[in-house]
């Protein structure tokens, strides 16, 4: 399996207009300055900044490319300043070219703040949430926007709660396996193009594209809509990636794993993912094997590894002079369970 470097992408900035449009379903945000004013300004950082020190005069470490979040502390400090002092303080802030300002706790901005913002063409917003909650919601949104992403050709399915990505050469049967899993009650996340977003340092969240959504191409049939055909319970909009299954035609010269003691990993965006290379043979039920992969992964997640348990029993038997491998059978008078 290979990942084309060109398929890895990351946003360098978003406009204030984009932020305002996309954040509204997440947090109730109100625009206080004239419509579209400062909407072309760019937000270049995923983190927020509280400009308390900058308002007080210390700007040596002022991160002006970020959204400026004014909470109760900054707001009340501004209220203690005279009109002239407030104008000087705000001018110092706006001279850096900040993208926008958000006031929390439904705080009403002083008219001097609005006048200065209009002068410098900077949008001012207001939210009702506390600074802590607003910071969490906005930061989570920005983290998604600035997160590293990669698009991979494959089929992504939630199998028993485990996110399994099927990859392999074109025509090998990835979509057909995904369709069979959906028919057995599992949930399709995406087919053909799957976009994975890096969340935190060890989590990859996969989803489909806005155009394809939950459509699927089945060779010989054409395009089908999984949601319309099987119902809303047959789809998911996103899922964490936990296992990669690479499908390939059986190669007698290939050394496929037999015990599972040596787990393979494949790194996507520097995150190691459990990796299985699965050979395809006529008559092999890949759907059942996929379900087994998911259940075995869950068992390992909860602390039980069948391969290691068998190895442990064999080691104990050898250590107790049972190396010849005799099998002890207890016969019962009747065939009880």
C-alpha positions in Angstrom: 0.0 0.0 0.0 1.3 3.4 -1.0 0.1 6.9 -0.3 0.6 9.6 -2.9 2.2 12.7 -1.2 0.0 14.8 -3.5 -3.1 13.4 -1.7 -2.0 14.9 1.6 -3.2 18.4 2.2 -3.6 21.0 4.9 -5.3 24.4 5.0 -3.0 27.3 5.5 -5.8 29.8 6.3 -9.5 30.4 6.3 -11.4 33.6 5.8 -13.5 35.3 8.5 -16.5 34.9 6.1 -15.9 31.1 5.9 -15.5 30.9 9.7 -18.8 32.8 10.3 -20.8 30.7 7.9 -19.5 27.3 9.1 -19.4 28.0 12.8 -23.1 28.9 13.1 -24.5 25.3 13.3 -22.0 24.8 16.2 -22.4 27.9 18.3 -24.9 30.8 18.2 -22.8 33.7 17.0 -24.0 37.2 16.3 -22.3 39.7 14.0 -22.1 43.2 15.6 -20.3 45.1 12.9 -21.8 45.9 9.4 -22.4 42.9 7.2 -19.4 41.6 5.3 -17.0 44.1 7.0 -13.6 42.5 7.4 -14.9 39.1 6.0 -11.9 38.9 3.7 -9.5 38.8 6.6 -7.6 35.6 7.0 -7.4 33.4 10.1 -4.0 31.7 9.9 -3.9 29.9 13.3 -6.0 27.1 14.7 -5.5 28.3 18.3 -7.4 31.2 19.9 -5.8 34.1 21.7 -7.0 36.2 24.7 -5.5 39.6 24.2 -5.3 40.7 27.9 -1.6 41.4 27.9 -1.8 43.1 24.5 -4.6 45.4 25.7 -2.4 46.2 28.8 0.5 47.2 26.6 2.7 44.0 26.4 2.8 43.0 22.7 6.2 41.2 22.4 4.5 37.8 22.1 1.2 38.9 20.7 -0.2 36.2 18.3 -2.2 38.5 16.1 -3.0 35.9 13.3 -5.4 34.2 15.6 -9.0 34.9 16.5 -9.0 37.3 19.5 -11.4 36.1 22.2 -12.4 38.7 24.7 -13.8 37.2 27.9 -15.0 38.7 31.2 -11.4 39.5 32.3 -10.5 41.5 29.2 -13.9 43.1 29.0 -13.9 44.3 32.5 -10.4 45.6 32.1 -11.5 47.7 29.1 -14.3 49.1 31.2 -11.8 50.5 33.7 -10.1 52.6 31.1 -10.9 56.1 30.1 -12.1 56.8 26.6 -8.7 58.0 25.6 -6.9 55.1 27.2 -9.3 52.6 25.6 -8.7 54.1 22.1 -4.9 53.9 22.6 -5.2 50.3 23.8 -7.5 49.2 21.0 -5.4 51.0 18.4 -2.3 49.1 19.6 -4.3 45.8 19.1 -5.8 46.6 15.7 -2.5 47.9 14.3 -1.3 44.3 14.1 -4.0 43.4 11.6 -6.0 40.9 13.7 -8.6 38.8 11.8 -11.6 39.3 14.0 -12.8 39.6 17.6 -15.3 37.5 19.6 -16.9 38.6 22.8 -18.2 35.9 25.1 -20.9 35.8 27.9 -23.2 38.1 25.8 -21.0 41.1 26.7 -22.0 44.2 24.9 -19.0 46.0 23.3 -18.2 49.7 24.1 -19.0 52.0 21.2 -15.3 52.9 21.0 -14.5 49.2 20.3 -17.1 49.0 17.5 -15.9 52.4 16.0 -12.3 51.2 16.0 -13.2 47.9 14.5 -15.1 49.5 11.7 -12.2 51.9 11.1 -9.8 49.0 10.8 -12.3 46.7 9.0 -12.3 44.0 11.6 -15.5 42.0 12.3 -16.7 41.8 15.9 -18.9 38.9 17.0 -20.8 38.1 20.2 -21.6 34.7 21.7 -23.7 33.8 24.7 -21.5 31.0 26.0 -18.9 31.4 28.7 -15.3 31.9 27.6 -14.4 28.3 28.5 -17.2 26.7 26.6 -16.9 29.1 23.6 -13.2 28.5 23.5 -13.8 24.7 23.4 -16.4 24.8 20.7 -14.5 27.2 18.5 -11.1 25.5 19.0 -12.6 22.1 18.1 -14.0 23.6 14.9 -10.7 25.3 14.0 -8.8 22.1 14.7 -10.9 20.3 12.1 -10.3 23.1 9.6 -6.5 23.2 10.0 -6.0 19.5 10.5 -3.8 17.5 8.2 -5.8 15.4 5.7 -5.2 12.6 3.2 -7.5 11.1 0.6 -7.2 7.3 0.0 -8.8 5.2 -2.6 -10.8 2.4 -0.9 -13.9 1.4 0.9 -14.4 2.3 4.6 -16.9 0.4 6.7 -17.9 0.3 10.4 -17.9 -3.4 11.2 -19.0 -4.3 14.7 -17.9 -0.8 15.8 -14.4 -1.1 14.2 -13.5 1.2 11.4 -12.0 -1.0 8.6 -10.6 0.4 5.4 -10.4 -2.0 2.5 -7.7 -1.1 -0.1 -6.3 -2.9 -3.1 -6.0 -2.7 -6.9 -9.0 -1.5 -8.9 -11.5 -4.2 -9.6 -10.4 -6.5 -6.8 -13.8 -6.2 -5.1 -13.5 -3.6 -2.4 -17.0 -2.1 -3.0 -18.6 -5.5 -3.3 -17.2 -6.5 0.1 -18.5 -3.2 1.6 -21.9 -3.8 0.0 -22.1 -7.3 1.4 -21.2 -6.0 4.9 -23.9 -3.4 4.7 -26.4 -6.1 3.7 -25.3 -8.0 6.8 -26.1 -5.0 9.0 -22.9 -3.1 9.1 -22.5 0.6 8.2 -20.8 2.2 5.2 -18.8 5.4 5.9 -17.4 6.0 2.4 -16.6 4.3 -0.9 -14.1 5.1 -3.6 -12.5 8.2 -2.1 -12.1 8.3 1.7 -10.8 11.5 3.4 -9.0 10.9 6.7 -8.4 13.8 9.1 -5.8 13.7 11.8 -7.4 14.4 15.1 -5.0 14.8 18.1 -1.8 12.7 17.8 -3.2 9.2 17.5 -6.6 9.4 15.9 -7.6 9.4 12.2 -11.3 10.1 11.4 -12.5 9.0 8.0 -15.4 10.4 6.0 -16.7 10.6 2.4 -16.7 13.6 0.1 -19.6 16.0 -0.2 -20.2 15.0 -3.8 -20.0 11.2 -3.5 -21.4 10.9 0.0 -22.8 7.3 0.4 -23.0 6.5 -3.3 -21.2 3.4 -4.5 -20.1 2.0 -7.9 -20.8 -1.7 -8.4 -19.2 -2.9 -11.6 -21.8 -4.3 -14.0 -24.7 -2.5 -12.2 -23.5 1.1 -11.9 -24.1 3.7 -9.2 -26.3 2.9 -6.2 -27.3 5.0 -3.2 -26.7 3.0 -0.1 -28.7 5.3 2.2 -31.8 5.3 0.0 -31.5 1.5 -0.7 -30.8 0.2 2.8 -31.9 3.1 5.1 -30.2 5.6 7.3 -29.1 2.8 9.7 -26.8 1.5 7.0 -24.5 4.6 6.9 -22.2 6.6 9.0 -20.9 10.1 8.2 -17.5 9.6 10.0 -15.6 6.9 11.9 -12.2 6.4 13.4 -9.8 4.3 11.4 -8.6 1.2 13.3 -7.7 -1.5 10.8 -6.5 -1.5 7.2 -7.2 -4.6 5.1 -5.3 -4.7 1.9 -6.8 -7.2 -0.6 -4.6 -8.9 -3.2 -4.9 -11.9 -5.5 -3.4 -15.0 -3.9 0.3 -15.2 -4.5 1.9 -18.6 -3.6 5.3 -16.9 -3.3 4.0 -14.4 -0.7 4.6 -15.1 3.0 1.2 -14.4 4.6 0.9 -14.4 8.4 -0.2 -17.6 9.9 -0.3 -17.0 13.7 -0.9 -13.3 14.1 1.9 -13.0 16.7 3.7 -10.3 14.7 1.3 -7.4 14.2 2.0 -5.2 11.2 1.4 -1.5 11.2 1.0 1.0 8.4 1.5 4.7 9.2 -0.9 7.3 7.8 0.0 10.9 8.6 2.5 9.4 11.1 -0.2 7.5 13.0 0.4 3.7 13.0 -2.7 1.7 12.0 -3.2 -2.1 12.4 -2.5 -3.6 9.0 -3.6 -6.9 7.5 -2.7 -8.2 4.0 -5.5 -10.6 2.9 -5.2 -12.9 -0.1 -8.2 -13.4 -2.3 -9.1 -16.9 -3.5 -12.3 -18.2 -5.3 -14.8 -19.4 -2.7 -13.2 -17.4 0.1 -15.8 -15.6 2.2 -14.1 -12.2 2.7 -17.2 -10.8 4.4 -17.1 -13.3 7.2 -13.3 -12.9 7.5 -13.8 -9.1 7.8 -16.3 -9.6 10.6 -13.8 -11.9 12.3 -11.0 -9.3 11.9 -13.2 -6.8 13.6 -14.2 -9.1 16.5 -10.6 -10.2 16.9 -9.5 -6.6 17.0 -12.0 -5.9 19.8 -10.8 -8.9 21.8 -7.2 -7.6 21.6 -8.5 -4.1 22.5 -10.0 -5.6 25.7 -6.9 -7.6 26.6 -7.4 -11.0 25.0 -5.0 -12.1 22.2 -5.8 -15.7 20.9 -2.4 -16.2 19.3 -0.5 -15.1 22.5 -2.8 -17.3 24.7 -2.0 -20.3 22.5 1.7 -19.6 22.6 1.4 -19.3 26.4 -0.3 -22.7 26.7 2.3 -24.3 24.5 5.1 -22.8 26.5 3.6 -24.0 29.8 3.1 -27.5 28.3 6.7 -27.7 27.2 8.0 -26.5 30.5 6.0 -29.3 32.2 7.6 -32.0 30.0 4.7 -32.2 27.7 6.7 -31.6 24.6 5.5 -34.8 22.9 2.1 -33.2 22.6 -0.1 -36.0 24.0 -3.7 -34.9 24.3 -5.5 -35.7 27.5 -9.2 -36.6 26.9 -11.7 -37.0 29.7 -14.4 -39.4 28.6 -17.9 -38.9 30.0 -20.5 -41.6 30.5 -22.9 -39.5 28.6 -22.4 -36.8 26.0 -22.9 -33.8 28.3 -21.9 -30.3 27.3 
